[in-house]
């Protein structure tokens, strides 16, 4: 069970803080998000917490992901239906770092390929990239006890395209 004050990765919201526990017929964790869009509180069933919520990556793993960004292999999943592709990549983003970082790299590569062919990138590519980048930077910042902007700076220092803002 997660403790009050602990940071967790929620599959739909990303980084959250456990701020309480509600007893009752269905015990619930009280989670709070706060990713620059304002603070939101939500309830999450404790019976599903161990299966669906997870702690952010460790400091060591966060540094490995940042330093090893160039070695991350882009996801090759492809389908003629952009909705199926979007669902695939959103599922990866929900798993957190390092999968969300892989999605950032994959979306950036696909957008660049479209632009090289003088085509407009699919709107889902930009949408998924934005969410994957936000969630990746938040989780890495939590692991490194810093801000998402500082993490973006760490990527920039290493000339990784993860640093570029959309």
N, C-alpha and C positions, 0 to 999 in steps of 0.2 A: 504494500500500500504506500502511496505517496504521502509525504508529510507536509504540513502547512509551512509555507515559505519555499518549498522546493519548486524549481523550474522544470517544466515538462513540455514535450512537443505534442500538441494536439493535432490529429490528422487533418482537421478542417481549418483550424485557426493558426497553426504554427506555435510559436513560443508563448507559453502561458505560465502563470504563477499560481500555485495552489494557495488560496487565501482562506480556506475553511472547509469544514465537512458538515453536511446536513444529515442528521439522523431522520428516520422516518420509515415508512413501509419500504421505500427504496432509498437506501443511503446514497448520497451524492457528494462528489467533490465540488467545491466552489472554485472555479478557475477564473482568472482575470487575464485578459489580453491587454496589450498596450503597445501597439506597433506604429505609433505616430498618427493613427487614425482615431485617437481617443481610446478611452478605457472601456472595455466591455466585460461584463461578468456573465459566466455561463455555468450551468450545472452539468456534471458528467457522472453517470452511474458508476459507483465504485466497483460494481460487479464486472464492468467492462474495462476498467482503468488499466489493469495489468496487461491486458491483451492489446489495447489500442493506444495507450499513451506510453511515451518512453522519455527517458532523460536525454538532455542534449549530449552531443558527443563530448568526450573528454578534451582537456586542453591539449594533450599530446596528439590526439587524433585530429583535432582542428588544425594544428600546425602542420601535420602530415598532409592534410588535404590542401592547404594553402600552398605549401612548398611543392607538392606533387601535382598541381593543377595541370601542367603541361602533359603529364603522363596519363591523365584521365581519358579513357576511350569514350568517344561519343556513342550514344545509343543509336543503333541502326534500325530500330523499329520503323516500319513504314506501312502505310495503308492508303489506298486511293480515297478513302473516306476520312476527311480531316477531323471529323468528330471522334472517330475511333482513335486516331493519333493523339488528339488532345486528351482524351480520357486516359490513354496509356501514360502520357507524360505527367498528367496531374496526379496519377496514382504514385508515380515515382517521387514527385515533390512531397507528397504526404508522408513519405518514409523518412524525410529529413536528410541531413548531411550523412554520407557523401553523395547519395542519390540525387538530391536537389541540385548540387553543384554540377553533377554530370548533365542534368537537364539544362542548366544555364549554358554550359559549353555547347551542347547539342543544338539548342535553339539559336545561339549566336552563329554557329556554323551554317545552319540551314538558312538563316536570314541573309548571311553574307553570300551564300551560293545563289540565292534568288536574285540578290542585287547585282551580282556578277553577270547574271544572264539578263539583266535589265528588266527583271520582273518585280512586281510588288510582292513582298513576303506576305504569306497568309496572316490574317489578323490573329488567328489563334497562336501563331508563333510568338508574336509580340506579347500577347496576353500571358501565355505560359512563362515566357522569359521573365517578365516583370515579377510575377508571383514567385517563381523559383529563386530569383535573385534576392528578393526581399526576405524570403524565409531562410535562405542560406546564410545571408549576412547576419540576420538576427540570431540564428543558432550559433554561428561561429563567434559572434560577439559575446554571447552568453558564456560560451566555453572559455573564452579568453579574457573575460571580465573587462570588456571594453565596449565601444559603440560600433554600430554597423558602419559608420563612416570611417572609423579607424581600420576596420577589417578591409573595407574597400581600398583604403590606402596601402594596406599590406599587399593586396593583390597588385595594385598599381606599381609598387616598388619592384615587384618581380615581373612586370610587363605582362601580366595576365589579363585577358580581355574580360574577366569577371569584374574588374574594377569599373569598367565603363558604365555610366548611368544611362538609363533609357529615358 
